[in-house]
Amino acid sequence: MSELYVIGGGLSGAEAAYRAAELGVRVTLCEMRPEKMTEAHKTGLLGELVCSNSLRSDSPDSAHGLIKLELEAAGSLIMAAARATAVPAGGCLAVDRNLFSEFITAKIMAHPNIKIVYAEVASISSFNPEAAVILATGPLTSSTLAEDLQKCLGGQSLYFYDAISPIIDAESIDYDKAFFASRYGKGGPEDYLNCPMNAEEYNLFYNSLINADKVSVRNFEDEKVFEGCMPIEVMAGRGVDTLRFGPLKPVGLTDPRNAAAPYAVIQLRAENTEKTSYNLVGCQTRMKYADQQDVFRLVPGLEKAEFLRYGSIHRNTYIDSPRHLNKDLTLKSMPNIYIAGQITGVEGYLESTAMGLLAGIYAGRRLRGLAAVYPSRFTACGSLVEHITGAAAEGGKPSNFQPSNINFGLLPPLSVPIRDKAKKRQAVVARALTDWESFIAESYR
């Protein structure tokens, strides 16, 4: 039985290891935690979530709903963990982050084809060129390994900044000023806790946010912030009403105390099944800790909020994939090295998981001497691969490559246009799932 090395025990690495092991390949999974921690991780568990506990929309007619369906059809470990540890979140899929990581860790540890080694891998160039390696160290790749990767690729590493939201103690919330409801009644009646603001309260919050002290991003020439995880103060800087049309939008909500829509609202989502802690949805920030307390305690209902985790910003690393990656996610300069997860330039939990699943399939089939198979561009996973490998750099210079979440814009248009938006999305999803089922049937033979 051939052996595969997977470096990194996050969502992508765990998925890659599990998928290859399920294909009959012996896997050594290398994870540096808890021997060496990152600035964002708190435990040594596999698949630990360091940002939100939400895996985005669960609607089958959404792009994130589609990628969930594809992953589940492929027997994804991460999706199995998410379903088993889900917490109420309206139309989204959110998880109890501790139970989620414990589920993944237990499954990996129990698999007969997987061995876990807790140690930092400092160099991919040190592996035997005949060895198959999946690099899935994620956006928080250790500086030592990142430097080695940069030398192997012969160019500058690319990066952007990622921010996380604060988490507060549920017992510190004033429930007389907040109300439970999901936008437009989607999901359960207590999936979200809403802290409404009138115009005066919002303007006070906004002005305090704008004037708060922020943590400087040291040692970097400029700040590249991914749009999908924009710090709330950066959004606020775009205009006084930007937040009211973004994460603080009041649409679809009615305050039961006055039967009116709030002027603005901050939504809180449970972090665990016991609802002992809540995440401030859309409030990712790089404000200094004292300022986070001052600003968020201006929100009605959060005047005495106790912070269990403050928001923060950290640097995420990804490579110039169009320049360096083959279609099978191997490096053009080192075809025994597969790259998976966020370091490829996909953004998001599900997207990272998808790249891990594909890398596990590709490496597993190759080690078993089977022909390569690829998902079509009409699938969510296939469209992501096209995004990260399709726009080749010109003249040896880095491409203008930016991370991306899954979205319908990445998938090719329908051959016969459909005007109705809902029916159009249903047709795109149906087409994708038909092609995906064929890919899985061929991959798992």
Secondary structure, DSSP 8 states (H G I E B T S, - for coil): --EEEEE--SHHHHHHHHHHHHTT-EEEEEE-TTTS--SS--SS-TT---S-SEEEE--TTSHHHHHHHHHHHTT-HHHHHHHHTEE--TTEEEE-HHHHHHHHHHHHHH-TTEEEEES----STTS-TTSEEEE---TT--HHHHHHHHHHHTS--EEEEEEE--EEEGGGS-TTT-EE--GGG-S-TTSEEEEEE-HHHHHHHHHHHHHS-B---TT-SS--B-GGG--HHHHHTT-TTTGGGTTT--TT--BTTTTB--SEEEEEEESSTT--EEEETT----B-HHHHHHHHTTSTT-TT--EEE--EEEEEEE--HHHHB-TTSBBSS-TTEEE-GGGGTB-SHHHHHHHHHHHHHHHHHHHTT-------TTSHHHHHHHHHHHS--STTS------B---GGGS---SS---SHHHHHHHHHHHHHHHHHHHHHHHT-
